[in-house]
Amino acid sequence: QKLLQVIFLINKIDLLPQGVQMERIKLWSRRMSRHMKNVQLQDVCLISSQTGEGFHKLEERMSHFMDAREPKWIYVLGRVNSGKSTFVNKFLHHIGFKNGGHVNHRTKVGGVTRSPIPGTTLNFVSFPLPKQFRLIDTPGIPSKTQITALLKRDEDLFDVLPQKRIQPLTHAMKEGGSMLLGAMARFDLVHGDWCYATVHMSHRVTVHIIKTVKAKDFMERKACTFLYPPHHPEDFDAMPPLVRHRVEVFGSHNRSWDDIVISGLGWVSLTGVGTKVFDVWVPKGVKVFRRPAIMPYEVMSKGVKPFHFRARARSQKVHKKKRKMVDEMRDKEKRNILRAELAQAEEDRLNAPSEEGPLVNEAEVAEEFDVFEVDDE
């Protein structure tokens, strides 16, 4: 609908790596927004709903579209987990809205409910503003092509969605090698002597380098214990089978030209001279696509780290969390077994025949009392 005025908000810029050039991110976002042919303008604004960064520029930008003589309804639209409700709370606080109750932005108490769990906002939430303007928070647009749609537990969603700055991690890969991302995805370098793969995703997702011939069996054996998320074996078994997506990228020796994106998980930037061919294995239904690199010089600024199996998401804190989860699963399993045994014992007691026979002999009762019929007439 080209008659509607649209501003593209690039949220969660506080999660971008330290030292990233915001002007480069803004230019990249504006170029991507030009592919959307159903809007009139490609107006892009970088914001952070967590810290409030960029809200002054957004307010200045919105002033060009708003006239007090023509009140408008402002709709906040976006995918699930894009931070719409957090943005609404922060924006109302920024403009001095007083009718939303007490909101503690540090502890995230009060205001519109927000959560990493998709679908938290169920209905349209309207806020009246001065001059008959109105701000409306909308439910998130669900996406079955994101990997978060396959995760059912809160702890898995918290681990996949970044909660602090992304820490890019670059490892060298050789032809015939694979990179395992948790127990959810796998990158196989099919063609190309070598490359540098820079992973941009949550620091709670494990990264492991292994030979391709061993990758499938290793993931099946180590899922949920050494490779995670998911953390529970039944969740791993319930995920759809992995399907292959062949992606061809081009790189140079000092920068990456292409990113390979796994929807809902993150992206991997590839650096290396020449053409590289990758087989990306993800659960069936999850979208994989290639795009121009958003941060092409991370390999030069951050460097390449030698692989070590404890480099990512395997700290003492994570081990304590895993032990706690195992204990909870064991306790839950014991409770289920005890309940099943009690239910079976009760069923056996009710269905068991009596060994002593009936307490009253029906023949003796019939002899002692005369049996007669009552005629209604």
N, C-alpha and C positions, 0 to 999 in steps of 0.2 A: 504494500500500500504506500505508494510514493507521496500521497498527500499528507501522511503523518510525519511529524518531525521526530527524528531518532538521534539519540546520543549513545554511542557504544562505550560502555564502561568496562575497562580492563581492571578487574578487581584482584585483590590479594598480591599486590606488587611487593608487599613486605616479605613475601616468601621467596622472592627471587634471590639469587646468590649475591653475596657481598661484592660491591664494586661494579655491578652491572650498569651499563649506560642506558638510562631511561629514555633518552632521545632515540637511541637505536631501537628500543622496544616499541616506542610510539610510532616510529616510521614503519616498522615491520607490521604492526597492528593495523595501521592505516592502509597499507598495501593489501593485507588480507581482507579488510572490510570492503574493498572495491569489488570483490568477487560477488558480493550480495547485490543483485540487480534490482531488488524490490524496495530500496530505500532511496530517498532523495539526496541525502548528504552522507558523507563518510566522516562524521565528527567523532573523534576518539578522545577519551579522557582516561588517564591512568590514575587509579585511586587505591586506597587501602582502607577497607571498612574496619579493620582492627585498630589501626593507629590514627586514622583520620587524614592521612596524607593525600593531597590532591583535592580535598573538598572545597577549598577556596577557589581553585581554578574551575571546578565543576559549577559552583554557585555563579561565578562570573560568566561561564558559558551558557548556563540556563537563563540568565537575565536577558540574553539576546532573543530567546524564544518566548518569553513570558511578558504579557501585557496585562496590567491591572484591569483594563476595560474588557478584556476577553478571558474570563476564568477558564482554566483547563484542568482536566484530570490527568495526573502523571502516573503511568503504570510502570512498575519495575518487573521486567520479564527476564527469564534466563533458565538455564538448565538447573537440575537439582544439584545441591552442594556448590553452587556458584557464589554463595554468600549474599543472597538478596535480602533476607531478613536482618542479617547483621548490618548490611548497608542502610536499611530503613531506620533501624535504631540509631545508628551513628549520624545519619543525615538529620533526623528529627532533633537530636541533641545539638547538632551543629547550628541549626537555624533557630534554636531556642524554643522548641515545641514543649509546652507545659502540661498538656492534657494526656500524656501517655503513662502517667504514674512514675514511680521512682525506678530509675534504671542505673544499675552499677555496671559500668562498661569494663571495669577491671575484672570483676568476678563473673560477668555475664549473667547477672540476675535481673529480672524484670524486662519489660518491653515485649517485643514480638519474640515468640519462641524460636530458637535456632539450635541446630544440632547437626553433627556429621551424618546422621541417619537420613537417607533420602525420604522425601515425602512428609517432613515435619509440618510444613505449612499446608493445611488441608483446604482452606477457603480463602477468598479474597478478604484482605484486612485493609480497611479504609481509614485514613487519618485526615480530618478537616484542617485545612490551612487557612491563613488570613486571605482576604479578598476573594473568598469562595473558591479557592484552589483546593485540590484534594490529591493526596498521595496514596497510592494503592499498592500494597504488597500482594503478589500473586503466588499461587502454588508453583513449584518448580516443574519444568517440562521434563517428564521422565524419559530416559534413554535406555533401551535394552541393549545397545551396542557398547555400553561402558562396562568395564570389568567390575565396578562396584555394584552393579545390579546382580552379580552372582554371589556376593558376599552377604551372608545372613546374620553374622554375629557382630556385635558392637566393637569388640577388640580388633577384628580384622579391618573394619572400616576406619577405625582410628589409626591403624598402622599404614594403610594405603594413602589416606588423605594427609598431606603435609601439615604439621602443626607449628613448624618453625622454618627458618630459612633453609632452602634446598642447598645441599652440599654436593656439588658436582664431583663425580668420581670417575676418573679416566683409567682404563686398563688397556693393555696391548692384547690384541687377538691375532692369531695366525689362522691360515686356511686349514680347515678341519677342526677348528675349535668352536666352542659354544659358550654362551653366557646365560646363566640361569637367573631369572629375576623372581625371587621367592619361589613358590611352588605353583606359579600361575603362567609364566611365559618363558620362552627360550629363543635366543638368537644364535643361528648357525651361520658362520662365514663359509659360504659354499665356494666362491670364486674371488680371488684377490690374495696376494701373498700375505699381506698383513694390514692391520688398520688399528687406529686408536678409537675406542668406543667410550664416549663420555655419557654417563648415566645421570639423568635429571629426574629424580623422583624422591619419595619420602625416605628419610634415613632409617626407617624401621623396616624396610624391605631388604632382604638379604640379596647379595650379589655373589655369584660363584662362577669361576672359570673352569672349564673341563673340556676334555676331548669329546667331539660329537658322537663317536661310537659308544661312549659310556653315558651320555647325557640322559637318555630316556630312562634307563634302568636306575641311574643315580637319583633322579627326581622321584621315581616311584618308591624307592627305598627310604629316602631321607626327607620326604615331604612331611611338613608339620613338626618335625623335630630339629632338623638342621636347615631346612629351607622353609621359609614362612614369610608372610601369610599365604594361605590360611593356617591357623594353629591347631585345628581339630581334624583328625583323620576322616571323620564322617563328612565334613564339609569338602575336603579334597576329593573324596570318592563321589560326592554328589555333583561336582562340577562337570560340565560337558567335556567331551574329549578334545584334545588339542588338534587344531587344524593348521595347515601350513599356508603361509602367505609369502610368496617370493617377491622381494623388493630389490631393485637395482639402484644404487646411489653412486654419486661421483664425488671425489674428494681431492684435496691438494695437501701439500706437506705441512702447511702452517695454519690451515683453517678448515672448517667443515662447511659444506655447501647444502647438505640435506640433513633433515631430522627424520627418524622413523618413530612414529607416535603410536602408542597403544592407548586407546581411548579409556580414560578413567584411571590409568596407572602412571603415565609419564612419557618421556621421550628419550631417545638415545641419539646423540650427535656422532657422526662418523668422520674421521680425519684419516687421510692416507692418499698417496698419489695413485690416480687411476680409478677405474670402475670397480666397484665392489658389489657382489651379489650375496644377499642374505636370505635365509629361510627363517621367517618369524613364526613361531608356534604359539598360538593363543587359544583359549577355550572357544568353542564354536559359537558364533554370534557376536564376538567382540571385534570391534572395528580396528583395523591397522591401516595407516596411510602414511604417505611421504609428503613432506612440506619443506619449504626453504628454511634454512637454519635460523633460529631466532637469536641464538647466542653463538656466533661462529668461532670466536677466539678464546673459548674457555680452555682449550688444550694448551694454548700458549700462556695464558695467565695463571692457570692452576697447576699445570704440569701433569706428568704421567706417574702414577703410583704403581709400584710392583704389587702383584696380587698376593693377598694373604687372607685365609679363610675367616679371620677375626676382624677384618677391616670394616665391615658394615653390619650393624644390627645384631652383634653377638657380644654384648657386654655383660657384666655381672648383674646389672639391673634387668636386662632381658632374661637372663637365666633364672632370676628370682621370680619374674613374672611367669615364665614357663612352668616352673615348679609349682607355683600357686595354682595355675590352670590345671596341671596334672592332678594335684591333690583334690581340686574341686570335681574334676571328672571322676576320680576314683571314689570320692564320697557319694557322688550322684549315682554311680554304678552300684555301690553297696546298698544305697537306699532303694533303688529300683529292684535289686535282687531280694531284699528283705520284704518289700511290699508284695512282690510276686509270690514269695514263699508263704506269707500270711494269707494272701487271697486264695492260694491253692489249698492250704490247710483248712480254711473256713469252708471252701467248696466241698472238700472231701468229708468234712464233719456233717454237712447238711445232707449229702447224698448217700452216706453210709447206712446200710440196713441195721435195724435194731436187733441185737442178739438175744435179749430177754423176752421178746414177744410183746403182745399187747398187754396193757395193765388191767383191762377188764375183759372177762370171758363173755362174749355175746350170747352163747347158748345158755349159760346159767342165768343171765338176766332175763331171757325170754321165758324160762320156766317159772321164775318167781313172780313175774308180772303178767297179767292177762293182756293180750293184745286185742284191741277193739278199734273199730272204725267209727268215725263221726260222720253222720249223714247231715249234709247241709240243709236238707228239707225239714 
